[in-house]
Every structure is written in structure tokens, then in C-alpha cells.
């Protein structure tokens, strides 16, 4: 994720603009976009300062917030498919979200080694066993 520009750089840029340097020239000298400089000026007008924003939520809010509750739910409904678990969980949640939640808590299912009848049969049609 991108990090904000340092406060020292912001001070230098806006001080140069206040002393008479144009925004275009400041953007070339400090290698910034004019939009960034405009945003800093707008923030200074609105709040009186131009520090970087802090304390905001990064990313999306997870649909499964309480992982301990979900872990207990997975123990109870572990034999169901992810679609059936999504219906049992309630709310607006998809089977894919259930799958990512199961991955977060480390819940795995045993895989079928031989899922078809064909894989379990002996090789009767082998030419070498005549």
C-alpha cells in the first residue's frame, strides 16, 4: 500500500507556493502531481493543517466478524457444503465468503482419495494380464 508523503515535504511545497512559486513549477521541482498539491491546499483551507489522514479503516469490513463464533459454527455444521453453511449462517453471505472464513480459521475437510467407482475397480481389461 502506498505511504503518504512526509509532513516535511508538505511544509516545503506549501511554503514555496506561499512565497510565490506557481503550482506547476512546484510540481516539477518537487516531483509531485498538481492534483496532490491542490488536495493539500484544499485540506489546509478546510482544516487549517495539511497532515496526512490517520486512523481510517483500510480494506473492507469482513462479513464474518467474530471468528470464534464462526469456528463453533463450523464445528457444528462441518459436514454441510459451503452453500448449505451459507444458508444456515443467515444474513447476506455467499458460499465463497464461507470458504474464505473456513480458510482463515484453518478448517479443512478430508479429500476423497477415490471418488468414483471406476477408480476402485481392478484393472480387468489390462492386456498384460492375459
C-alpha positions as CSV (number, residue, x, y, z in Angstrom):
1,X,0.0,0.0,0.0
2,X,1.2,3.5,-0.8
3,X,2.5,5.6,2.1
4,X,1.7,9.3,2.5
5,X,4.2,12.0,1.7
6,X,6.1,13.2,4.7
7,X,5.0,16.2,6.6
8,X,8.4,17.9,6.0
9,X,7.8,17.7,2.2
10,X,4.3,19.1,2.5
11,X,5.6,22.0,4.5
12,X,8.3,22.8,1.9
13,X,5.9,22.6,-1.0
14,X,3.2,24.7,0.5
15,X,5.8,27.2,1.8
16,X,7.2,27.6,-1.7
17,X,3.7,28.2,-3.1
18,X,3.0,30.7,-0.4
19,X,6.2,32.6,-1.3
20,X,5.1,32.9,-4.9
21,X,6.1,29.7,-6.8
22,X,3.4,28.5,-9.1
23,X,1.7,25.1,-8.6
24,X,3.1,23.9,-12.0
25,X,6.6,24.8,-11.1
26,X,6.3,23.3,-7.6
27,X,5.0,20.1,-9.1
28,X,8.1,19.9,-11.4
29,X,10.6,20.9,-8.7
30,X,9.3,18.5,-6.0
31,X,8.2,15.8,-8.5
32,X,4.6,15.8,-7.3
33,X,1.3,16.0,-9.3
34,X,-0.6,19.2,-9.3
35,X,-3.6,17.3,-8.0
36,X,-1.7,16.3,-4.9
37,X,-0.7,20.0,-4.3
38,X,-4.4,21.0,-4.9
39,X,-5.6,18.5,-2.3
40,X,-3.1,19.7,0.2
41,X,-4.2,23.3,-0.3
42,X,-7.8,22.3,0.0
43,X,-7.2,20.4,3.2
44,X,-5.3,23.5,4.6
45,X,-8.3,25.7,3.8
46,X,-10.8,23.3,5.4
47,X,-8.9,22.2,8.5
48,X,-6.1,24.6,8.9
49,X,-3.5,21.9,8.6
50,X,-2.3,19.6,5.8
51,X,-1.2,16.5,7.7
52,X,-1.9,13.0,6.2
53,X,-5.1,11.4,7.3
54,X,-4.7,8.8,10.0
55,X,-7.0,6.3,11.8
56,X,-9.2,5.4,8.9
57,X,-10.2,1.8,8.1
58,X,-8.1,0.2,5.5
59,X,-9.7,-2.5,3.4
60,X,-13.2,-3.8,3.6
61,X,-15.2,-4.8,6.7
62,X,-15.4,-8.6,6.9
63,X,-18.8,-10.2,6.8
64,X,-17.7,-12.8,9.4
65,X,-16.6,-10.5,12.2
66,X,-16.5,-13.0,15.2
67,X,-14.1,-15.8,14.2
68,X,-14.7,-17.7,17.5
69,X,-18.4,-17.8,16.8
70,X,-17.7,-18.9,13.3
71,X,-15.3,-21.6,14.5
72,X,-18.0,-23.1,16.7
73,X,-20.5,-22.8,13.8
74,X,-18.0,-24.7,11.6
75,X,-17.7,-27.5,14.2
76,X,-21.5,-27.9,14.3
77,X,-22.1,-27.7,10.5
78,X,-18.8,-29.1,9.2
79,X,-20.4,-31.9,7.2
80,X,-22.5,-29.5,5.1
81,X,-21.5,-27.9,1.8
82,X,-20.4,-24.3,1.8
83,X,-23.7,-23.3,0.1
84,X,-25.7,-25.1,2.9
85,X,-23.5,-23.5,5.5
86,X,-24.2,-20.0,4.0
87,X,-27.9,-20.6,4.3
88,X,-27.5,-21.8,7.9
89,X,-25.3,-18.8,8.9
90,X,-28.1,-16.4,8.0
91,X,-27.8,-12.9,6.6
92,X,-26.5,-11.9,3.2
93,X,-23.4,-14.1,2.9
94,X,-22.2,-16.3,0.0
95,X,-20.7,-19.7,-0.1
96,X,-17.4,-18.2,-1.3
97,X,-17.3,-16.0,1.9
98,X,-17.9,-19.1,4.0
99,X,-15.0,-20.8,2.1
100,X,-12.6,-17.9,2.9
101,X,-13.8,-17.9,6.5
102,X,-13.1,-21.6,6.8
103,X,-9.6,-20.9,5.4
104,X,-9.0,-18.2,7.9
105,X,-9.8,-20.4,10.9
106,X,-7.8,-23.3,9.4
107,X,-10.8,-25.6,9.0
108,X,-10.1,-28.3,6.3
109,X,-12.0,-31.2,5.1
110,X,-10.7,-34.6,4.2
111,X,-10.5,-35.1,0.5
112,X,-11.8,-38.2,-1.3
113,X,-9.0,-40.4,-2.5
114,X,-11.1,-42.3,-4.9
115,X,-14.3,-40.5,-5.7
116,X,-15.6,-42.8,-8.4
117,X,-16.4,-46.4,-8.8
118,X,-14.0,-46.6,-11.8
119,X,-11.0,-45.8,-9.6
120,X,-11.9,-48.6,-7.2
121,X,-12.3,-51.4,-9.7
122,X,-9.4,-53.7,-10.6
123,X,-7.9,-53.3,-14.0
124,X,-9.7,-56.2,-15.7
125,X,-9.0,-55.0,-19.2
126,X,-5.3,-55.0,-19.0
127,X,-3.7,-56.7,-21.9
128,X,-0.6,-57.7,-20.0
129,X,-2.6,-59.9,-17.6
130,X,-3.8,-62.4,-20.2
